[in-house]
Amino acid sequence: MADEREASVPPPVFQEFKDLVRIHLKQILNLDQHTSKVPMHTVALLVMIAYEALARFTDPASNSPTHWLFAKRHHDLYGIDPSIGDRIFNAIRNGLAHTYQTYAIPIQDLGELRLVLTWKDGTHAHLKGVVSKMVSGQQWLCPVPKGSSELPQVLCVDVWSLWKDLDALFAELEATLTAEPAAAGQFEALVAKNRAHYTDRLKGSDPDLWQSFLSSRRLEEDV
């Protein structure tokens, strides 16, 4: 009976991670009610972080690239070849993490493909090639002219669509982890292994420096 009770809910570490990501993303995506300067880059980066974490926690192979889950998911949903999906992931994830802009993807003999983020108005163009035009000093994404044989050099990435696909993935993983105790146990073990690995990398600093730092940086209560 104990195993049945444990299998009726997903692991707490999954629930905590899912809730934090969902709460933060849903709050960020409501900012358009208060400002026109919406943080598209923040949404996209948080989605990539979530995919990267879930990739680490659902695949026991330690040498698997962190983009594998994003690439598989977008192959399943959109028919995108995984080799293209991994480049889209890295162009967004690494670009935003390193420069807070997406990296262009160089393609041999074809030039560079730029990724342009949209908020909620690009769902119909999500992961489709478009034409970029400047209109009154602002960038507009337009459909490719009908009958044109020219390859688009801009790929639309709609952050609302990224979020909805991730949210659906959370639901699917939750159902799997709830129904399969072995999968739930593996998830918990991989979270613990990941935490231990990166915690271990923080070791080795001078304890005297830490003692001095913490002693001098205490926030003391008012008398």
C-alpha positions as CSV (number, residue, x, y, z in Angstrom):
1,M,0.0,0.0,0.0
2,A,2.9,2.4,0.7
3,D,4.1,2.0,-2.8
4,E,0.7,2.7,-4.2
5,R,0.4,5.9,-2.1
6,E,3.8,7.1,-3.2
7,A,2.9,6.4,-6.9
8,S,-0.2,8.6,-6.6
9,V,1.7,11.8,-6.7
10,P,4.8,12.9,-8.6
11,P,8.1,13.3,-6.7
12,P,8.2,16.5,-4.6
13,V,11.4,17.7,-6.4
14,F,9.5,17.6,-9.7
15,Q,6.4,19.3,-8.2
16,E,8.5,22.1,-6.7
17,F,10.5,22.7,-9.9
18,K,7.3,22.7,-12.0
19,D,5.5,25.0,-9.7
20,L,8.3,27.5,-9.6
21,V,8.8,27.6,-13.3
22,R,5.0,27.8,-14.0
23,I,4.4,30.5,-11.4
24,H,7.3,32.7,-12.7
25,L,6.4,32.3,-16.3
26,K,2.7,32.9,-15.9
27,Q,3.5,36.1,-13.9
28,I,6.0,37.3,-16.5
29,L,3.6,36.6,-19.3
30,N,1.0,38.9,-17.6
31,L,3.2,41.9,-17.7
32,D,1.7,43.0,-21.0
33,Q,-1.3,44.2,-18.9
34,H,1.0,46.8,-17.3
35,T,3.6,47.7,-20.0
36,S,4.2,47.5,-23.7
37,K,7.9,46.8,-23.1
38,V,7.5,43.1,-22.6
39,P,10.4,40.8,-21.5
40,M,10.5,38.3,-24.3
41,H,14.1,37.4,-23.7
42,T,13.4,36.5,-20.1
43,V,10.6,34.2,-21.0
44,A,12.6,32.4,-23.7
45,L,15.6,32.0,-21.4
46,L,13.5,30.6,-18.5
47,V,11.9,28.1,-20.9
48,M,15.4,27.0,-22.1
49,I,16.5,26.6,-18.5
50,A,13.5,24.4,-17.8
51,Y,14.1,22.2,-20.9
52,E,17.8,21.9,-19.9
53,A,16.9,20.9,-16.3
54,L,14.3,18.4,-17.4
55,A,16.7,16.9,-19.9
56,R,19.2,16.3,-17.1
57,F,16.6,14.8,-14.8
58,T,14.8,12.4,-17.2
59,D,17.8,10.8,-19.0
60,P,20.3,8.7,-17.0
61,A,23.0,8.9,-19.7
62,S,25.5,11.3,-18.3
63,N,26.9,12.2,-21.7
64,S,23.6,13.2,-23.2
65,P,23.6,16.8,-24.5
66,T,21.3,19.1,-22.6
67,H,19.5,20.1,-25.8
68,W,18.2,16.5,-26.5
69,L,14.8,17.0,-24.9
70,F,14.1,20.3,-26.6
71,A,15.1,18.8,-30.0
72,K,13.0,15.7,-29.4
73,R,10.0,17.7,-28.3
74,H,10.1,19.9,-31.3
75,H,10.6,17.0,-33.7
76,D,7.5,15.4,-32.2
77,L,5.4,18.6,-32.3
78,Y,6.6,20.3,-35.4
79,G,8.5,17.7,-37.4
80,I,11.8,19.6,-37.0
81,D,14.9,17.5,-37.6
82,P,16.7,17.1,-34.2
83,S,20.0,18.4,-35.6
84,I,18.1,21.7,-36.4
85,G,16.3,21.6,-33.1
86,D,19.5,21.4,-31.1
87,R,20.9,24.5,-33.0
88,I,17.7,26.4,-32.3
89,F,18.0,25.5,-28.6
90,N,21.6,26.6,-28.4
91,A,21.1,29.8,-30.4
92,I,18.4,30.8,-27.9
93,R,19.9,29.4,-24.6
94,N,23.5,30.3,-25.1
95,G,22.8,33.6,-26.9
96,L,20.5,34.8,-24.1
97,A,22.7,33.4,-21.3
98,H,25.9,35.0,-22.7
99,T,24.7,38.2,-24.4
100,Y,21.0,38.4,-23.7
101,Q,20.4,38.2,-27.5
102,T,19.8,35.2,-29.6
103,Y,22.8,34.0,-31.7
104,A,22.4,33.8,-35.4
105,I,22.8,30.3,-36.9
106,P,25.4,30.1,-39.6
107,I,24.5,27.7,-42.4
108,Q,27.0,26.6,-45.0
109,D,26.3,28.1,-48.4
110,L,23.1,29.7,-47.1
111,G,24.4,32.5,-44.9
112,E,23.0,33.2,-41.4
113,L,19.6,32.5,-40.0
114,R,18.4,35.1,-37.4
115,L,16.0,34.1,-34.7
116,V,13.5,36.9,-33.8
117,L,11.3,36.6,-30.7
118,T,7.7,37.6,-30.6
119,W,5.5,37.9,-27.5
120,K,1.9,36.6,-28.1
121,D,1.2,38.0,-31.5
122,G,3.4,35.5,-33.4
123,T,1.7,32.2,-32.6
124,H,0.7,31.7,-36.2
125,A,4.3,32.2,-37.3
126,H,6.0,30.2,-34.6
127,L,9.1,28.4,-35.9
128,K,8.4,29.5,-39.5
129,G,10.6,31.5,-41.8
130,V,9.5,35.1,-42.3
131,V,10.6,38.3,-43.9
132,S,11.9,41.1,-41.6
133,K,11.1,44.7,-42.6
134,M,11.6,48.1,-41.0
135,V,8.4,50.1,-40.8
136,S,8.6,53.6,-39.2
137,G,11.8,52.6,-37.3
138,Q,10.3,49.3,-36.0
139,Q,11.0,45.8,-37.1
140,W,8.0,44.0,-38.6
141,L,7.8,40.3,-39.4
142,C,5.9,39.6,-42.6
143,P,5.0,36.4,-44.5
144,V,7.2,35.4,-47.4
145,P,5.7,36.7,-50.7
146,K,3.6,34.0,-52.3
147,G,5.4,32.2,-55.1
148,S,8.9,33.5,-53.9
149,S,11.7,30.9,-54.1
150,E,14.0,33.0,-51.8
151,L,14.8,31.3,-48.6
152,P,13.9,33.2,-45.5
153,Q,16.8,34.5,-43.4
154,V,14.6,35.1,-40.3
155,L,12.9,32.4,-38.1
156,C,10.1,33.6,-35.8
157,V,10.2,32.2,-32.3
158,D,7.0,33.0,-30.4
159,V,7.6,32.9,-26.6
160,W,3.9,32.3,-25.8
161,S,4.1,29.1,-27.9
162,L,7.4,28.1,-26.2
163,W,5.6,28.4,-22.9
164,K,2.5,26.5,-23.9
165,D,4.5,23.6,-25.3
166,L,6.6,23.5,-22.1
167,D,3.5,23.6,-20.0
168,A,2.1,20.6,-21.9
169,L,5.4,18.8,-21.4
170,F,5.1,19.4,-17.6
171,A,1.7,17.8,-17.6
172,E,2.9,14.8,-19.6
173,L,5.9,14.2,-17.3
174,E,3.7,14.6,-14.2
175,A,1.4,11.9,-15.5
176,T,4.4,9.6,-16.2
177,L,6.1,10.2,-12.9
178,T,2.8,9.7,-11.0
179,A,2.0,6.4,-12.8
180,E,5.5,4.9,-12.9
181,P,7.4,4.6,-9.6
182,A,10.6,3.6,-11.4
183,A,10.5,6.8,-13.5
184,A,9.8,8.8,-10.4
185,G,12.7,7.2,-8.5
186,Q,15.0,7.9,-11.5
187,F,14.0,11.5,-11.6
188,E,14.7,12.0,-7.9
189,A,18.1,10.2,-8.2
190,L,19.1,12.4,-11.1
191,V,18.1,15.6,-9.3
192,A,20.2,14.5,-6.3
193,K,23.1,13.5,-8.6
194,N,23.0,16.8,-10.4
195,R,22.9,18.8,-7.2
196,A,25.8,16.8,-5.7
197,H,27.9,17.3,-8.8
198,Y,27.5,21.1,-8.9
199,T,27.8,21.5,-5.2
200,D,31.1,19.5,-5.3
201,R,32.4,22.0,-7.8
202,L,31.9,24.8,-5.3
203,K,34.3,23.2,-2.8
204,G,37.9,24.2,-2.3
205,S,37.8,27.8,-1.3
206,D,39.7,29.2,1.7
207,P,37.6,28.8,5.0
208,D,39.4,31.7,6.6
209,L,38.2,34.0,3.7
210,W,34.7,32.7,4.2
211,Q,34.8,33.3,8.0
212,S,36.0,36.8,7.4
213,F,33.4,37.5,4.8
214,L,30.5,36.1,6.8
215,S,31.6,37.7,10.0
216,S,31.8,41.1,8.4
217,R,28.5,40.8,6.3
218,R,26.1,39.8,9.1
219,L,22.7,41.6,9.2
220,E,22.2,42.1,12.9
221,E,18.9,42.8,14.5
222,D,18.2,46.3,15.8
223,V,18.6,46.7,19.6
